[in-house]
Amino acid sequence: MTTTFSGTELAAPRPRGGLVQGVRDSLVIARRNLIRMSRIPEVIVFGVVQPVMFVVLFSYVFGGSIAVGGSTSPAAYREFLMAGIFAQTVTFATAGAGAGIADDMHKGLIDRFRSLPMARGAVLTGRTLADLVQTALTVVVLAVVALIVGWRTHENIGKVLAGFALLLLLGYAFSWIGALIGLSVRTPEAATSGGLIWLFPLTFISNAFVPSENMPAFLRHIAEWNPFSATVQAARELFGNLPEGYPVPAAWPMQHPVLASVLWSLLIIVVFRTLAVRKYRSATA
């Protein structure tokens, strides 16, 4: 006895193209993380409070005590400082990115995502994109506070927006370092500590808060080739915040800060995204 079927047989869905699937899956994960962040507003509030405190403290405590371009004017130091504060803010978001991924690992959520037919790296890409949105909101609030305390830009709007774009690109690049750390530790607390312990020397051995020319020779060379310093210098240049008479160091990244900032950020993204996606495939909760 034979049985006949009318109609067409059900076939397995044809897989989507790798790029299309990756983009769609990444946007789904990004939306999920943004919704989650909106339901925990204290995370956003605390993320804004810390950089605002840095702006106020550095502006009024150190303003007038540090010479910039031969001037000890608080206003000159305030304009010199702000690019460094912006850069510190976007890079310190690394710790939050790592802690969030470590928390997902700890709860077994990453294992569930891995069991779904999703593009490789979509979970991490979506997470880093959501962190980028949160960082951008923090930068907007910080810029408003900076304007209130007297910070001003002296270039056209195109250059100013390009400066903020470079800062956010650096923050996005560093979020991949945070992703790798979050996948490599066992608890969110360890991810937070691991995400901050290397950021402090990176940000302070730089030109963010004081001119690198005042540092000892061996520290000055480190500061001038620091990717963080390149972005800070590029932002100052695009904001028009380099004081008159400020001696630009002879190191290549300081002479070509915009190009150096882009190259450093892209290199960090390529290297650490590759490492993080590889780690994601093998990491266990």
KAGIJO-V179485 format. One record per pair of residues at least 4 apart in sequence whose C-alpha atoms are under 7 Angstrom apart, sorted by sequence separation. I is the first residue (numbers start at 1). GAP is how many residues later the second one is. If there is no record, write none. Layout:
BEGIN
I;GAP
I;GAP
END
This chain:
BEGIN
16;4
17;4
18;4
19;4
20;4
21;4
22;4
23;4
24;4
25;4
26;4
27;4
28;4
29;4
30;4
31;4
32;4
33;4
34;4
35;4
36;4
37;4
41;4
42;4
43;4
44;4
45;4
46;4
48;4
49;4
50;4
51;4
52;4
53;4
54;4
55;4
56;4
57;4
58;4
59;4
62;4
67;4
68;4
73;4
74;4
75;4
76;4
77;4
78;4
81;4
82;4
83;4
84;4
85;4
86;4
87;4
88;4
89;4
93;4
94;4
95;4
96;4
97;4
98;4
99;4
100;4
101;4
102;4
103;4
104;4
105;4
108;4
109;4
110;4
111;4
112;4
118;4
121;4
122;4
123;4
124;4
125;4
126;4
127;4
128;4
129;4
130;4
131;4
132;4
133;4
134;4
135;4
136;4
137;4
138;4
139;4
140;4
141;4
142;4
143;4
144;4
145;4
146;4
147;4
155;4
156;4
157;4
158;4
159;4
160;4
161;4
162;4
163;4
164;4
165;4
166;4
167;4
168;4
169;4
170;4
171;4
172;4
174;4
175;4
176;4
177;4
178;4
179;4
180;4
181;4
187;4
188;4
189;4
190;4
191;4
192;4
193;4
195;4
196;4
198;4
199;4
200;4
201;4
202;4
204;4
207;4
215;4
216;4
217;4
218;4
219;4
220;4
221;4
222;4
226;4
227;4
228;4
229;4
230;4
231;4
232;4
233;4
234;4
235;4
236;4
237;4
242;4
250;4
251;4
252;4
253;4
256;4
257;4
258;4
259;4
260;4
261;4
262;4
263;4
264;4
265;4
266;4
267;4
268;4
269;4
270;4
271;4
272;4
273;4
274;4
275;4
276;4
277;4
278;4
279;4
16;5
58;5
67;5
104;5
105;5
146;5
147;5
155;5
185;5
203;5
207;5
215;5
224;5
236;5
237;5
249;5
250;5
66;6
104;6
185;6
206;6
223;6
236;6
248;6
65;7
213;7
253;7
64;8
212;8
64;9
68;9
182;9
64;10
181;10
63;11
212;11
181;13
63;14
181;14
205;14
63;15
207;16
178;17
206;17
205;18
206;18
59;19
206;20
208;21
233;21
206;22
207;22
206;23
230;23
234;23
208;24
230;24
233;24
234;24
203;25
231;26
224;27
230;27
225;28
224;29
55;30
224;30
230;30
231;30
230;31
136;32
97;34
227;34
227;37
51;38
132;40
93;42
128;44
90;45
128;47
86;53
167;64
166;65
163;71
79;72
163;72
78;73
79;73
163;75
163;76
90;77
90;78
97;78
101;78
160;78
159;79
160;79
87;80
91;80
94;80
98;80
102;80
106;80
159;80
90;81
94;81
97;81
98;81
101;81
102;81
106;81
97;82
101;82
91;83
95;83
98;83
99;83
102;83
155;83
94;84
98;84
102;84
103;84
155;84
102;85
103;85
154;85
155;85
102;86
153;86
154;86
153;87
100;88
153;88
99;89
102;89
48;90
52;90
99;90
51;91
55;91
99;92
173;92
25;93
52;93
98;93
99;93
176;93
25;94
29;94
33;94
98;94
170;95
173;95
177;95
180;95
26;96
30;96
34;96
95;96
96;96
169;96
173;96
176;96
180;96
183;96
22;97
25;97
26;97
29;97
30;97
33;97
95;97
98;97
176;97
179;97
183;97
21;98
29;98
26;99
27;99
30;99
22;100
26;100
30;100
95;100
183;100
94;101
95;101
88;115
84;124
84;125
81;127
81;128
68;143
87;145
84;148
83;149
83;152
83;153
121;156
80;161
79;162
80;162
76;167
69;174
69;175
69;176
69;177
108;177
69;178
106;179
105;180
END
